[in-house]
Every structure is written in structure tokens, then in C-alpha cells.
Amino acid sequence: MGQIRATLLMLAAAILATGGAASGVAAASTGDGTPRGLAPEAVVEKVVTDALQTIAEQHERIQADRDSARAIFDERILPFVDTQVMARFVMGPAARQAQPGEIERLESALARRIGNLYAGALQRYTREAVDFASEGEVALRTVTQDDRRAVIAANVRGPHVDDMTLRIQLYHRDDRWRVFDIETSGVSILLVFRDALQSAGRNGDVDAMIAALEDGAVDVDSAWQSGSDPADTTD
């Protein structure tokens, strides 16, 4: 995977990270600490600011300890990701016949797989993230928003990253907005997982999908690398 694309993957994951409260952003919180009542763009602004601050402050510990990188995902990122929506989407037609327990099992396996990918990318590109935290810029714009879904364009520029755009999709549920997909360079994280799992679980075999996630057989890195060249996704 090329450095720029891999760095963008790491930055896309970092957008989901959060530390303390960002300055100038105030809102009620749910039981798990995620913001409630914020508009989608304000949610993204908060987590971007806090993510980069957290990486800058904890970069030595992150690089030295894989468990620390994974803990950041489990404790600070996962509450901002709607894994339920993601699980139903990546299951495809099988979700309509699946039992609630099967969906929950796949949701847990998906969260673990994303967490492992995040921790690996964060460890490998911590230095780039620290450079970006001190010198980079992220400009946000709401592309579309209705009662349930929103799309935020995040233009990213700075060290190690050319002028590129992340397309962040959020879903409103339980009185809060959470991310369920990030697209960069024309490649959607959610579609990459869906295509891989549909190949693994032919005929809607949920157990095969879960096994593919747990065994690391979902080759997200290769799919990301084979994506299209950076494209304008802000329209």
C-alpha cells in the first residue's frame, strides 16, 4: 500500500477517535460519553480535533504497545461507530433472514476486525499523524443531511497528504449521530467489507462471513490499494 493511501486510511480511522472535549463544542452526553444533540458536522469536528490531539499526546505509547493502540479504538472510537448499521449492510440480503443473534455476532466480529486494522495503521503511521496534527488542516462541509442520514466532506491537506477529500457518512439513531462509512480516493470502507464478506459467505452463510472476519481473511488493504485515483467527492 502506498504511503499516501495508507496514511489516509489511518487518518480516516483517526477521524473516529476521540479524547477529551474539543474547545468550543458543548453538548449533553449519553451513558457511554458520546455527544448527544450535536449536528453531524459538529460531531465530526469534535472527533477530528480530539483524535489528532490524542495521537500527538500519546504517540510514544501507541508506537511501543499494540494493546494501547487497540485500547484507543475500544474505549474512544467504537462508541462513535454505528456497527449495527454496518453489520446489516455488509451482510447484504442475508440480513433479512438472519436471526438477531447472528447479526450481533457478525457485528462483534466486524468491530474486532476494524479495531485490529485501526491499531495496525495507527502504529505504523503514528509519526505521519503527529506531523499532520501540528501542521495539517481539515476543512469540513455538510454535503447532505436529513432526519436520518448525513454526508460530511472533509478536505484534508498537510504533511504526507496531498489535497484530498474524505466523505464521511453518519446515521442518526438513539438521539445521536454516528459514523457508518468513510470513503477516500473513491473507495468506501463499507463497500470493501461488503464485497469481501459476500464472497466469503456465498448463499448468505453468516457463519462463513464471521469466520472470514475472525480469521483475517477479509483483505481490506488490497481492496483499498486497488481503488481509483483520488477523485472529487464533494459534489
N, C-alpha and C positions, 0 to 999 in steps of 0.2 A: 504494500500500500504506500502510495506517495506521501511525502511528509505533509503537504498542504491538506490533502484529503483526510489523512489520519488526524491531523490537528483539528480540522473542522469537526470530525466525529467526536473528538474529545471535548471540543467547545460546545457542541450540541448537547452532549451529556452534561456538561457543566452548567448549562442553562437551567437544568432541572435541580441543581444543587442549591442549598440554602444554609446560611449560618444564622446570625442574629438579625434583628430588624434593620432594614435599609433606612437610611435617613430620609425623612420627608414622606414616608409611607406609613399610614396608621390604619389599622383595621382590627375588628374582632377576630378571634382565633377559634378554631374548632378544638376538640379534645386532643388531637394529635399535633396541634400547633400550626397547622396550615391556615393561611388567611381566609377569612370569610367576608364577603361583601365587596371585594375589590373587583374592578373591571379587569378583563383579560390582559390588556396592555400593562396595567399596573402590577398584575401578578408576575408577568414576565420581567418587568423592570426590577421588581424586588428580588426575584431569584437570580437574575443575571448579576446584579450588584453584589449580592451576598455570596454567590458561587465563587466569583473571582477573588473576593476578599478572603474567603475561606481557604482557597488554594494557595494564595500568596502567603498567608499566615502559617499554614501547616505543611508547606511543600517538603520540608526535610523529613517529617514523619511519614508523609504519604509515600515518598520515594523509598524509604527504608522498610516499610511494613505494608505488605499487601492487605493484611487484615484491616489496617487503618483506612486504606482507600475504600475497601468494601464497606466498612462501618459508616463512612460518609454517605454512601448510597442508601444503606438500610435505614439509617436514622434521619437523614436530612433530605433525601431525594425521593424515596419511594412514596411518601405521603402526597407529593405533588404530581404523581403519575397515575392516570386512571387505568390501572392494569385490567380492570373488569371490562372496560370498553375495548381495550387492546386484545384481550383474550378472545372475546366474541368475534372480533373482526378477523383475527388470524386463523380462527377455526373455519371460517367460511361457512358453507351450507351446513356443515356438521353441527354448528351451534344451535340450529333449530331443533335438532333431535337429541342433543346432548342433555344429560341429567345435570342438575345444579352442582352436584359433587364433582362431575367430570370437568365442568368449566372452572370450578375452584382449583382443582388440581393443576389444570393447564395454566391458570392464572399465576399460581405459585411458581411453577416451573419457568414460566416466562419472566417473572420478576427476578428469579435467581440468575437466569441466563443474561439478562440485561445488566444486572448488578456485576456479574463477572466481567462482562465486556467493558463496563464503565471503569471498574477498578484497574483493569489492564491498560486501558487507554490513558487513564489518569496518571498511572505510574510512569508510563513510557513518555508522556508528553507534558509532564509537570513543569519542566523548565520553560517550554513554549507558553504554557498558560500563565506562568509568573510574569514573563516578559509582556504578554498581552494585557495582564491586569494593570501593569504600570503605564503602558503606552497605547494600548488599543482603544478602539471606540466601537460601541454597539448602538445603532440608531434604530428605534422601534417605530412601527406604523401599523395601525389596525387596517387590515385589508377588508375583512367582512366580519360581521357579528350579528347574531340573532339571539333568541332566548336560550338556545341550547349549545350552539357551536360558534367558534370564533377562529379566525386565522390572523396571526400576527407575523408581519415580516420584520426580520431582524437583520439589518445590514451590518456586516462585520468587516472591520479593516484594522490593520495594525501589524505588529511583528509576526512573521511566519504565516500571515494570512493575507492574500490579496483581497480586493474589494469583492465580497461575496455575500450572498443572502441566504439566511436560514428561514424556512417557512414553518411556523410553529402552529399546530392545531390544538385547540383546547375544547373541552366538553364541560358543560355546566350540570352538576349533579350534587345533591345534598348541600345546596346553598353555597357552592364554591366552584371555581374554575380550576381544572386540572389538565395537564398536557397528556395527549394520547398519541401524538405523532410529531416528528421533526423531519423536515426534508431539506437536503442541501445538495447542490450540484445535480439537481433533477432526480435524486434518489430519496425515496421515502423509507425511513426505518421500519414503519409498519408494513409496507408492501414487501419489503425484503423478507421479513419474518413470515408473512402470509404465504409467499411463493415457496419458501423453503419448507414450511410445515405442510402445505398442500401436497408437495412431492413426497414428503416422509409418510404422511397419513393418507394414502390412497383409499378411496371408498369411505372417507370420513372416520378412519381409525384413530380415535382420540389417544389411545394408549401409545400408538406409534409416534404421534406428534409430541407427546410428553417425553417419551424416551429420546427423541431427537434433540429436544431441548436439554434434557439432563445429561446426555452423553456428549454434548458439544457438537452434534452433527449439523446444526444449523449454521452454515458458513456465511455469516453476515459480512465479514471482512471482504471476501472475494466479490460478493454482490455489490458492495459499496464501491470497490475499486473499479468494477466494470461499468459503473454508471456513466451517464452522459457528462459532457463538459459543463462547467458552470454555466447556468442559464439564468435569465431574468425571470424570477418567480414572484415579482412584486405586483403584477397586474391583477 
